[in-house]
Amino acid sequence: MKLLKKTGGLKRALAALTVALAALSLQPLSAQAAPQPVVGGTRAAQGEFPFMVRLSMGCGGALYTKNIVLTAAHCVSGSGTNTSITATAGVVDLRSSSAIKVKSTKVLQAPGYSGKGRDWALIKLAKAVDLPTLPIATSSAYNNGDFSIIGWGAAREGGGQQRYLLKAQVPFVDDATCQRAYGNDLVPGEEICAGFPQGGVDTCQGDSGGPMFRRDSTGAYLQVGIVSWGEGCARAGYPGVYTEVSTFAGDIARAAAGL
C-alpha cells in the first residue's frame, strides 16, 4: 500500500492527496477513466475562509494566531530559525495583487515527530496578519458529523496545484472503519479520518497542513483536523487521514506561547 503525505509530492497518498481537495473533491480512480478537474468541489468565495494560508513549500495552513500558522509536521524539515517560507493570505486567487505575503522567522515541528502520528507544526511569521484566526478544538466533542476541507492542492490524483481555493465537505469516519483500510498505519487517538465510502471527495497533493473544520455550538468555525495523509486521492474505501487537533491542543498552545 502506497501511503502518501499530502504535500506537493510527498507522502499522502493522502497527504498528497488531499490538498487539492480541501476544496476539491475527487472520484475514485477505479471508477473514472478520465478524471475531471474539481469533481465534487467548488470554488471558495473571496473572504469566505479568511484564516486560510498557502505556504511556499506547497502546503496549506491556518492562522492559529495573527502571526502563527498551524500546519503539518511533514511540511517542514525541523525546528528552529527559518526565514525561507512565504505565507500567502487574504485571497482565494493566488495570483491576486491583493495577496498578503509574509516571511517566516521560526518553525516548531511537533516534538517527537518521526513520520507517523503527531503531524503538526507551527510557523511564526515576521509580522502579524490582520485577518481572523481559526480556533482549534480542545476536546473530542466535535470530532463527528460533516467537516469542511479547503485547499489549493491538486483537483485529481497526480494533478497540478490550483490557482483558486477550493472547498468541499466530507463526513467523519470512525477509527474501526478507517483501520480496515489502513491497518496499523493509522494511529487512533492522534489521527481522525473523513471521507465518503465511495470516494469522490477528498484532499490531495498540495493540501497537506490545511485545516479540516466544522461549526461549533455557536455556529463559529472550529478546526478539528490537519490534512495529513492517505492512499491516493478520493479513492473508494480509503478516507483521508487528518491529525486529530484536540489531542494536541495543549501541546500546540504551549508551543505557540514559547515560539
PASEBA-1860 file (N, C-alpha, C; in nm, 3 decimals):
! residues 259
1> MKLLKKTG> 0.085/-0.118/0.000/0.000/0.000/0.000/0.089/0.124/0.000 ~ 0.062/0.214/-0.090/0.144/0.334/-0.100/0.077/0.449/-0.028 ~ 0.125/0.482/0.090/0.067/0.589/0.169/0.148/0.716/0.147 ~ 0.080/0.823/0.109/0.150/0.947/0.080/0.101/1.062/0.162 ~ 0.194/1.147/0.204/0.155/1.271/0.269/0.101/1.363/0.161 ~ 0.018/1.460/0.204/-0.041/1.544/0.101/0.034/1.673/0.075 ~ 0.161/1.667/0.066/0.235/1.786/0.030/0.245/1.788/-0.121 ~ 0.319/1.882/-0.173/0.327/1.894/-0.317/0.393/1.775/-0.381
9> GLKRALAA> 0.412/1.666/-0.321/0.464/1.550/-0.385/0.513/1.451/-0.286 ~ 0.487/1.472/-0.158/0.532/1.384/-0.055/0.439/1.271/-0.032 ~ 0.438/1.230/0.093/0.359/1.118/0.122/0.216/1.117/0.122 ~ 0.131/1.147/0.112/0.000/1.108/0.130/-0.055/1.045/0.014 ~ -0.056/0.948/0.007/-0.133/0.911/-0.100/-0.249/0.984/-0.053 ~ -0.246/1.018/0.068/-0.346/1.101/0.122/-0.297/1.239/0.128 ~ -0.188/1.253/0.184/-0.138/1.385/0.203/-0.126/1.446/0.074 ~ -0.065/1.385/-0.006/-0.053/1.444/-0.132/-0.188/1.454/-0.179
17> LTVALAAL> -0.253/1.369/-0.131/-0.378/1.362/-0.185/-0.468/1.472/-0.154 ~ -0.486/1.508/-0.047/-0.589/1.599/-0.025/-0.577/1.736/-0.052 ~ -0.474/1.785/-0.050/-0.464/1.926/-0.062/-0.551/1.982/-0.163 ~ -0.547/1.931/-0.272/-0.623/1.994/-0.373/-0.757/2.000/-0.324 ~ -0.780/1.899/-0.260/-0.907/1.879/-0.219/-0.966/1.978/-0.135 ~ -0.890/2.004/-0.044/-0.950/2.071/0.060/-1.064/2.131/0.003 ~ -1.052/2.162/-0.103/-1.164/2.223/-0.154/-1.219/2.140/-0.256 ~ -1.150/2.044/-0.290/-1.199/1.985/-0.405/-1.239/1.845/-0.386
25> SLQPLSAQ> -1.296/1.783/-0.473/-1.329/1.650/-0.445/-1.293/1.568/-0.563 ~ -1.269/1.439/-0.537/-1.229/1.358/-0.649/-1.311/1.232/-0.656 ~ -1.316/1.175/-0.774/-1.383/1.047/-0.786/-1.279/0.941/-0.771 ~ -1.318/0.821/-0.719/-1.222/0.714/-0.707/-1.168/0.683/-0.846 ~ -1.037/0.668/-0.858/-0.979/0.646/-0.989/-1.032/0.520/-1.054 ~ -1.066/0.421/-0.974/-1.115/0.296/-1.030/-1.248/0.316/-1.100 ~ -1.317/0.427/-1.070/-1.449/0.447/-1.127/-1.450/0.551/-1.238 ~ -1.333/0.605/-1.273/-1.334/0.707/-1.378/-1.219/0.686/-1.473
33> AAPQPVVG> -1.249/0.685/-1.600/-1.146/0.663/-1.699/-1.068/0.791/-1.723 ~ -1.138/0.904/-1.719/-1.074/1.033/-1.742/-1.115/1.129/-1.632 ~ -1.035/1.139/-1.524/-1.070/1.223/-1.410/-1.101/1.366/-1.454 ~ -1.209/1.419/-1.399/-1.244/1.558/-1.427/-1.181/1.646/-1.321 ~ -1.149/1.771/-1.354/-1.094/1.859/-1.253/-1.201/1.900/-1.154 ~ -1.163/1.909/-1.028/-1.250/1.956/-0.921/-1.383/1.884/-0.920 ~ -1.381/1.754/-0.914/-1.505/1.677/-0.906/-1.562/1.690/-0.766 ~ -1.683/1.739/-0.754/-1.748/1.747/-0.623/-1.708/1.867/-0.541
41> GTRAAQGE> -1.613/1.944/-0.586/-1.570/2.061/-0.512/-1.615/2.189/-0.580 ~ -1.612/2.297/-0.508/-1.650/2.425/-0.565/-1.550/2.532/-0.524 ~ -1.548/2.641/-0.599/-1.455/2.749/-0.570/-1.502/2.828/-0.448 ~ -1.413/2.856/-0.358/-1.446/2.936/-0.240/-1.460/3.083/-0.279 ~ -1.546/3.153/-0.208/-1.566/3.295/-0.233/-1.459/3.376/-0.161 ~ -1.424/3.491/-0.217/-1.327/3.579/-0.151/-1.379/3.615/-0.012 ~ -1.295/3.594/0.091/-1.332/3.626/0.227/-1.408/3.518/0.301 ~ -1.439/3.408/0.234/-1.518/3.302/0.298/-1.440/3.231/0.407
49> FPFMVRLS> -1.312/3.209/0.384/-1.226/3.142/0.482/-1.101/3.226/0.503 ~ -1.114/3.338/0.570/-1.003/3.435/0.580/-0.882/3.386/0.658 ~ -0.898/3.277/0.731/-0.788/3.221/0.811/-0.697/3.131/0.730 ~ -0.734/3.101/0.607/-0.659/3.004/0.527/-0.531/3.066/0.471 ~ -0.422/2.987/0.475/-0.291/3.034/0.431/-0.229/2.933/0.335 ~ -0.162/2.983/0.234/-0.085/2.899/0.143/0.062/2.916/0.176 ~ 0.134/2.806/0.190/0.276/2.809/0.225/0.361/2.775/0.104 ~ 0.473/2.843/0.090/0.553/2.834/-0.031/0.615/2.697/-0.058
57> MGCGGALY> 0.620/2.609/0.043/0.676/2.477/0.016/0.572/2.383/-0.045 ~ 0.452/2.434/-0.068/0.348/2.353/-0.132/0.249/2.294/-0.035 ~ 0.228/2.359/0.078/0.133/2.312/0.179/0.031/2.421/0.210 ~ -0.070/2.383/0.287/-0.166/2.479/0.338/-0.144/2.498/0.486 ~ -0.222/2.585/0.546/-0.214/2.609/0.689/-0.327/2.702/0.729 ~ -0.343/2.724/0.858/-0.446/2.814/0.908/-0.384/2.905/1.014 ~ -0.434/3.026/1.021/-0.386/3.121/1.120/-0.432/3.079/1.259 ~ -0.337/3.031/1.339/-0.366/2.993/1.477/-0.373/3.120/1.563
65> TKNIVLTA> -0.279/3.209/1.540/-0.284/3.347/1.591/-0.254/3.435/1.471 ~ -0.253/3.564/1.489/-0.230/3.652/1.375/-0.088/3.646/1.323 ~ 0.003/3.586/1.399/0.141/3.572/1.348/0.196/3.430/1.361 ~ 0.107/3.333/1.379/0.149/3.193/1.384/0.054/3.108/1.299 ~ 0.111/3.027/1.211/0.035/2.937/1.124/0.046/2.794/1.177 ~ -0.066/2.726/1.185/-0.069/2.584/1.221/-0.074/2.504/1.092 ~ 0.021/2.410/1.077/0.028/2.329/0.956/0.068/2.186/0.996 ~ 0.113/2.108/0.900/0.152/1.969/0.927/0.303/1.958/0.951
73> AHCVSGSG> 0.343/1.867/1.039/0.485/1.846/1.068/0.561/1.801/0.944 ~ 0.496/1.721/0.859/0.569/1.671/0.743/0.592/1.778/0.636 ~ 0.534/1.896/0.657/0.556/2.007/0.563/0.686/2.082/0.590 ~ 0.744/2.062/0.709/0.865/2.133/0.747/0.977/2.033/0.776 ~ 1.099/2.082/0.777/1.214/1.992/0.792/1.267/1.982/0.934 ~ 1.211/2.057/1.026/1.258/2.053/1.164/1.223/2.182/1.234 ~ 1.281/2.201/1.352/1.252/2.320/1.431/1.371/2.416/1.432 ~ 1.340/2.545/1.454/1.446/2.644/1.465/1.421/2.766/1.379
81> TNTSITAT> 1.520/2.851/1.368/1.509/2.971/1.286/1.491/2.931/1.141 ~ 1.394/2.993/1.075/1.368/2.961/0.935/1.304/3.082/0.868 ~ 1.374/3.142/0.775/1.322/3.259/0.704/1.293/3.228/0.558 ~ 1.285/3.100/0.525/1.270/3.059/0.384/1.127/3.039/0.339 ~ 1.032/3.039/0.432/0.893/3.010/0.398/0.816/3.140/0.377 ~ 0.738/3.145/0.271/0.649/3.259/0.248/0.505/3.214/0.266 ~ 0.433/3.286/0.350/0.291/3.258/0.371/0.210/3.358/0.289 ~ 0.115/3.307/0.213/0.026/3.392/0.134/-0.113/3.384/0.195
89> AGVVDLRS> -0.172/3.499/0.224/-0.301/3.502/0.293/-0.390/3.611/0.235 ~ -0.517/3.605/0.273/-0.610/3.711/0.237/-0.675/3.701/0.102 ~ -0.646/3.595/0.026/-0.703/3.582/-0.108/-0.740/3.436/-0.137 ~ -0.832/3.418/-0.232/-0.861/3.284/-0.282/-0.787/3.260/-0.413 ~ -0.752/3.369/-0.481/-0.677/3.363/-0.607/-0.530/3.391/-0.575 ~ -0.446/3.291/-0.590/-0.305/3.307/-0.555/-0.232/3.407/-0.642 ~ -0.292/3.446/-0.753/-0.229/3.545/-0.841/-0.282/3.686/-0.815 ~ -0.367/3.699/-0.718/-0.427/3.830/-0.690/-0.322/3.930/-0.640
97> SSAIKVKS> -0.333/4.053/-0.686/-0.242/4.158/-0.642/-0.272/4.200/-0.498 ~ -0.384/4.153/-0.444/-0.422/4.186/-0.306/-0.365/4.088/-0.204 ~ -0.295/3.986/-0.250/-0.242/3.884/-0.160/-0.147/3.945/-0.057 ~ -0.160/3.898/0.066/-0.070/3.937/0.174/0.040/3.832/0.181 ~ 0.164/3.873/0.168/0.275/3.777/0.171/0.368/3.813/0.286 ~ 0.394/3.714/0.373/0.477/3.736/0.490/0.577/3.622/0.503 ~ 0.700/3.655/0.534/0.804/3.554/0.552/0.798/3.492/0.692 ~ 0.850/3.372/0.703/0.860/3.305/0.832/0.982/3.354/0.907
105> TKVLQAPG> 0.982/3.335/1.039/1.102/3.363/1.120/1.147/3.238/1.196 ~ 1.050/3.158/1.241/1.081/3.037/1.316/0.982/2.926/1.281 ~ 1.028/2.804/1.301/0.942/2.687/1.281/0.955/2.596/1.402 ~ 0.843/2.541/1.446/0.846/2.440/1.551/0.771/2.318/1.502 ~ 0.846/2.211/1.477/0.787/2.083/1.439/0.748/2.008/1.566 ~ 0.637/1.938/1.563/0.590/1.867/1.682/0.702/1.785/1.744 ~ 0.729/1.806/1.873/0.832/1.727/1.942/0.803/1.578/1.931 ~ 0.902/1.501/1.894/0.885/1.357/1.883/0.830/1.311/1.750
113> YSGKGRDW> 0.808/1.402/1.658/0.755/1.362/1.527/0.857/1.275/1.454 ~ 0.811/1.161/1.404/0.901/1.069/1.335/0.842/1.017/1.205 ~ 0.736/1.082/1.158/0.675/1.040/1.032/0.544/0.968/1.048 ~ 0.508/0.935/1.171/0.383/0.863/1.197/0.314/0.927/1.316 ~ 0.192/0.980/1.295/0.123/1.049/1.403/0.190/1.183/1.433 ~ 0.137/1.255/1.531/0.194/1.382/1.578/0.224/1.478/1.462 ~ 0.139/1.478/1.360/0.169/1.553/1.239/0.117/1.698/1.248 ~ 0.185/1.778/1.330/0.150/1.920/1.340/0.278/2.002/1.356
121> ALIKLAKA> 0.271/2.126/1.315/0.384/2.217/1.327/0.333/2.360/1.330 ~ 0.415/2.449/1.385/0.382/2.591/1.391/0.488/2.671/1.316 ~ 0.442/2.772/1.243/0.533/2.861/1.171/0.507/3.003/1.220 ~ 0.609/3.067/1.275/0.595/3.205/1.321/0.625/3.299/1.206 ~ 0.541/3.400/1.189/0.556/3.496/1.081/0.630/3.621/1.127 ~ 0.691/3.689/1.032/0.770/3.808/1.063/0.684/3.923/1.114 ~ 0.558/3.922/1.077/0.466/4.025/1.128/0.325/3.968/1.133 ~ 0.243/4.030/1.213/0.105/3.985/1.228/0.025/4.011/1.101
129> VDLPTLPI> -0.067/3.922/1.073/-0.157/3.936/0.959/-0.293/3.975/1.014 ~ -0.347/4.085/0.968/-0.473/4.137/1.022/-0.593/4.067/0.959 ~ -0.605/3.938/0.992/-0.715/3.856/0.942/-0.766/3.769/1.057 ~ -0.890/3.720/1.048/-0.944/3.631/1.151/-0.862/3.503/1.164 ~ -0.854/3.452/1.284/-0.785/3.326/1.310/-0.886/3.212/1.319 ~ -0.837/3.089/1.321/-0.923/2.971/1.329/-0.897/2.900/1.462 ~ -0.990/2.906/1.557/-0.971/2.837/1.686/-0.962/2.686/1.664 ~ -0.890/2.617/1.752/-0.879/2.472/1.741/-0.960/2.404/1.851
137> ATSSAYNN> -1.004/2.282/1.822/-1.081/2.205/1.919/-0.992/2.165/2.036 ~ -1.044/2.176/2.156/-0.970/2.137/2.276/-1.024/2.009/2.338 ~ -1.129/1.955/2.279/-1.184/1.826/2.323/-1.235/1.755/2.199 ~ -1.272/1.629/2.216/-1.319/1.549/2.102/-1.467/1.567/2.074 ~ -1.530/1.662/2.140/-1.675/1.681/2.128/-1.720/1.706/1.983 ~ -1.633/1.766/1.904/-1.671/1.799/1.766/-1.606/1.708/1.662 ~ -1.551/1.597/1.708/-1.489/1.502/1.617/-1.594/1.408/1.558 ~ -1.693/1.467/1.493/-1.803/1.390/1.436/-1.877/1.477/1.336
145> GDFSIIGW> -1.972/1.416/1.266/-2.053/1.492/1.171/-1.982/1.516/1.039 ~ -2.015/1.629/0.977/-1.956/1.665/0.848/-1.851/1.775/0.867 ~ -1.743/1.763/0.792/-1.632/1.857/0.803/-1.610/1.929/0.670 ~ -1.558/2.050/0.680/-1.518/2.125/0.561/-1.369/2.107/0.538 ~ -1.331/2.096/0.413/-1.191/2.088/0.375/-1.168/2.191/0.264 ~ -1.052/2.255/0.264/-1.021/2.358/0.166/-0.874/2.351/0.128 ~ -0.841/2.397/0.009/-0.701/2.397/-0.029/-0.679/2.434/-0.174 ~ -0.552/2.454/-0.207/-0.510/2.485/-0.343/-0.441/2.365/-0.406
153> GAAREGGG> -0.459/2.249/-0.348/-0.391/2.130/-0.398/-0.453/2.077/-0.526 ~ -0.402/1.962/-0.568/-0.447/1.901/-0.694/-0.596/1.870/-0.692 ~ -0.659/1.885/-0.807/-0.802/1.856/-0.820/-0.825/1.712/-0.861 ~ -0.717/1.641/-0.886/-0.725/1.497/-0.915/-0.591/1.435/-0.877 ~ -0.593/1.309/-0.849/-0.470/1.240/-0.809/-0.364/1.255/-0.919 ~ -0.249/1.307/-0.881/-0.142/1.328/-0.976/-0.152/1.457/-1.054 ~ -0.255/1.537/-1.024/-0.275/1.663/-1.095/-0.191/1.776/-1.040 ~ -0.205/1.893/-1.102/-0.127/2.008/-1.061/-0.199/2.090/-0.955
161> QQRYLLKA> -0.125/2.185/-0.899/-0.182/2.272/-0.797/-0.279/2.371/-0.860 ~ -0.370/2.422/-0.778/-0.475/2.509/-0.826/-0.444/2.657/-0.801 ~ -0.498/2.741/-0.886/-0.484/2.884/-0.867/-0.585/2.936/-0.765 ~ -0.705/2.878/-0.768/-0.813/2.925/-0.681/-0.839/2.827/-0.567 ~ -0.871/2.881/-0.452/-0.902/2.799/-0.335/-1.032/2.722/-0.359 ~ -1.029/2.593/-0.331/-1.145/2.508/-0.348/-1.195/2.459/-0.212 ~ -1.322/2.422/-0.209/-1.383/2.376/-0.084/-1.472/2.256/-0.110 ~ -1.489/2.175/-0.005/-1.577/2.059/-0.013/-1.611/2.014/0.129
169> QVPFVDDA> -1.703/1.921/0.140/-1.738/1.865/0.270/-1.724/1.714/0.267 ~ -1.677/1.659/0.379/-1.660/1.514/0.391/-1.712/1.469/0.528 ~ -1.769/1.350/0.537/-1.822/1.300/0.665/-1.717/1.229/0.749 ~ -1.736/1.233/0.879/-1.650/1.161/0.975/-1.652/1.011/0.946 ~ -1.536/0.948/0.962/-1.524/0.802/0.950/-1.465/0.751/1.080 ~ -1.530/0.656/1.145/-1.483/0.607/1.276/-1.352/0.530/1.262 ~ -1.280/0.519/1.374/-1.148/0.454/1.374/-1.153/0.310/1.323 ~ -1.255/0.235/1.364/-1.263/0.094/1.324/-1.273/0.081/1.172
177> TCQRAYGN> -1.357/0.164/1.112/-1.372/0.161/0.966/-1.243/0.205/0.899 ~ -1.181/0.309/0.952/-1.057/0.360/0.893/-0.944/0.258/0.904 ~ -0.940/0.186/1.015/-0.835/0.085/1.033/-0.852/-0.032/0.938 ~ -0.974/-0.058/0.894/-0.994/-0.165/0.796/-0.926/-0.127/0.664 ~ -0.912/0.001/0.639/-0.845/0.046/0.518/-0.694/0.054/0.537 ~ -0.650/0.102/0.654/-0.508/0.133/0.674/-0.435/0.047/0.777 ~ -0.508/-0.036/0.851/-0.442/-0.124/0.946/-0.360/-0.047/1.049 ~ -0.240/-0.097/1.074/-0.154/-0.037/1.178/-0.089/0.094/1.135
185> DLVPGEEI> -0.111/0.136/1.011/-0.057/0.265/0.969/-0.133/0.380/1.034 ~ -0.258/0.354/1.073/-0.338/0.455/1.141/-0.300/0.461/1.288 ~ -0.297/0.581/1.344/-0.266/0.598/1.486/-0.392/0.653/1.554 ~ -0.481/0.565/1.602/-0.604/0.611/1.668/-0.570/0.699/1.788 ~ -0.650/0.802/1.807/-0.624/0.893/1.917/-0.537/1.011/1.875 ~ -0.458/0.992/1.769/-0.375/1.100/1.716/-0.421/1.141/1.577 ~ -0.501/1.055/1.514/-0.548/1.082/1.379/-0.698/1.061/1.369 ~ -0.763/1.137/1.284/-0.906/1.128/1.262/-0.929/1.117/1.111
193> CAGFPQGG> -1.026/1.035/1.072/-1.050/1.008/0.930/-1.181/1.068/0.883 ~ -1.186/1.101/0.754/-1.307/1.157/0.695/-1.311/1.127/0.546 ~ -1.430/1.101/0.495/-1.444/1.074/0.352/-1.567/0.988/0.326 ~ -1.607/0.981/0.200/-1.722/0.901/0.161/-1.677/0.759/0.126 ~ -1.757/0.657/0.160/-1.719/0.519/0.128/-1.688/0.500/-0.020 ~ -1.765/0.569/-0.104/-1.746/0.557/-0.248/-1.637/0.646/-0.302 ~ -1.573/0.725/-0.215/-1.470/0.817/-0.260/-1.531/0.938/-0.328 ~ -1.455/1.001/-0.414/-1.508/1.112/-0.492/-1.484/1.249/-0.435
201> VDTCQGDS> -1.459/1.262/-0.306/-1.431/1.392/-0.244/-1.317/1.373/-0.146 ~ -1.217/1.457/-0.155/-1.101/1.437/-0.069/-1.004/1.553/-0.086 ~ -0.903/1.555/-0.003/-0.791/1.646/-0.021/-0.690/1.574/-0.108 ~ -0.586/1.644/-0.154/-0.492/1.580/-0.246/-0.355/1.645/-0.236 ~ -0.265/1.613/-0.330/-0.131/1.669/-0.326/-0.138/1.821/-0.317 ~ -0.066/1.876/-0.219/-0.063/2.020/-0.204/-0.160/2.071/-0.098 ~ -0.242/1.982/-0.043/-0.336/2.023/0.061/-0.283/1.998/0.201 ~ -0.172/1.927/0.211/-0.114/1.896/0.342/-0.105/2.021/0.429
209> GGPMFRRD> -0.135/2.003/0.557/-0.122/2.113/0.651/-0.244/2.201/0.661 ~ -0.333/2.191/0.563/-0.454/2.272/0.566/-0.551/2.223/0.672 ~ -0.647/2.307/0.710/-0.741/2.270/0.816/-0.859/2.188/0.769 ~ -0.905/2.099/0.855/-1.036/2.037/0.841/-1.117/2.092/0.958 ~ -1.235/2.146/0.931/-1.307/2.220/1.035/-1.458/2.204/1.022 ~ -1.529/2.249/1.122/-1.675/2.243/1.123/-1.729/2.355/1.211 ~ -1.859/2.369/1.217/-1.920/2.468/1.304/-1.930/2.413/1.446 ~ -1.909/2.501/1.546/-1.928/2.460/1.684/-2.070/2.494/1.727
217> STGAYLQV> -2.100/2.485/1.855/-2.237/2.506/1.904/-2.285/2.649/1.886 ~ -2.193/2.742/1.865/-2.231/2.882/1.846/-2.238/2.919/1.698 ~ -2.201/2.824/1.612/-2.202/2.849/1.469/-2.069/2.898/1.415 ~ -1.969/2.911/1.502/-1.837/2.956/1.459/-1.754/2.838/1.408 ~ -1.659/2.865/1.318/-1.571/2.758/1.269/-1.473/2.715/1.377 ~ -1.446/2.585/1.381/-1.355/2.525/1.478/-1.272/2.420/1.405 ~ -1.140/2.427/1.416/-1.055/2.330/1.349/-1.046/2.200/1.428 ~ -1.074/2.089/1.361/-1.068/1.958/1.426/-0.957/1.871/1.367
225> GIVSWGEG> -0.906/1.906/1.250/-0.805/1.823/1.187/-0.707/1.902/1.103 ~ -0.594/1.838/1.071/-0.492/1.894/0.982/-0.470/1.792/0.872 ~ -0.476/1.833/0.748/-0.455/1.740/0.635/-0.321/1.671/0.650 ~ -0.324/1.537/0.648/-0.201/1.463/0.673/-0.166/1.365/0.562 ~ -0.241/1.253/0.551/-0.201/1.152/0.454/-0.319/1.065/0.411 ~ -0.290/0.968/0.325/-0.392/0.876/0.279/-0.344/0.793/0.162 ~ -0.431/0.710/0.111/-0.400/0.628/-0.006/-0.458/0.696/-0.129 ~ -0.371/0.753/-0.213/-0.419/0.823/-0.331/-0.506/0.941/-0.294
233> CARAGYPG> -0.590/0.982/-0.385/-0.682/1.094/-0.362/-0.825/1.052/-0.394 ~ -0.911/1.060/-0.295/-1.054/1.033/-0.315/-1.084/0.894/-0.368 ~ -1.002/0.798/-0.330/-1.027/0.661/-0.375/-1.135/0.596/-0.289 ~ -1.217/0.513/-0.350/-1.321/0.442/-0.277/-1.257/0.353/-0.170 ~ -1.312/0.357/-0.049/-1.262/0.272/0.058/-1.141/0.325/0.132 ~ -1.089/0.441/0.090/-0.971/0.498/0.154/-0.997/0.644/0.194 ~ -1.049/0.664/0.314/-1.076/0.802/0.358/-0.947/0.880/0.380 ~ -0.960/1.010/0.387/-0.845/1.095/0.418/-0.812/1.083/0.565
241> VYTEVSTF> -0.684/1.094/0.598/-0.639/1.086/0.737/-0.586/1.224/0.778 ~ -0.634/1.271/0.893/-0.602/1.405/0.942/-0.548/1.396/1.085 ~ -0.459/1.487/1.119/-0.414/1.497/1.258/-0.533/1.536/1.345 ~ -0.554/1.465/1.454/-0.664/1.495/1.545/-0.621/1.611/1.636 ~ -0.664/1.729/1.602/-0.616/1.851/1.668/-0.641/1.852/1.818 ~ -0.757/1.804/1.862/-0.790/1.812/2.005/-0.690/1.736/2.091 ~ -0.632/1.629/2.036/-0.533/1.551/2.111/-0.411/1.634/2.146 ~ -0.376/1.727/2.058/-0.253/1.805/2.074/-0.280/1.951/2.109
249> AGDIARAA> -0.404/1.984/2.143/-0.440/2.124/2.169/-0.353/2.188/2.276 ~ -0.330/2.116/2.384/-0.246/2.169/2.492/-0.102/2.187/2.449 ~ -0.049/2.090/2.376/0.089/2.098/2.326/0.104/2.215/2.229 ~ 0.004/2.232/2.145/0.009/2.339/2.046/0.006/2.477/2.116 ~ -0.081/2.490/2.215/-0.092/2.616/2.287/0.040/2.650/2.358 ~ 0.100/2.552/2.423/0.226/2.576/2.494/0.338/2.610/2.396 ~ 0.341/2.539/2.283/0.444/2.565/2.183/0.430/2.704/2.124 ~ 0.307/2.744/2.097/0.283/2.876/2.040/0.324/2.987/2.138
257> AGL> 0.298/2.964/2.265/0.333/3.065/2.368/0.482/3.087/2.377 ~ 0.560/2.983/2.343/0.705/2.995/2.354/0.776/3.018/2.223 ~ 0.699/3.032/2.116/0.762/3.046/1.984/0.812/3.188/1.960
END
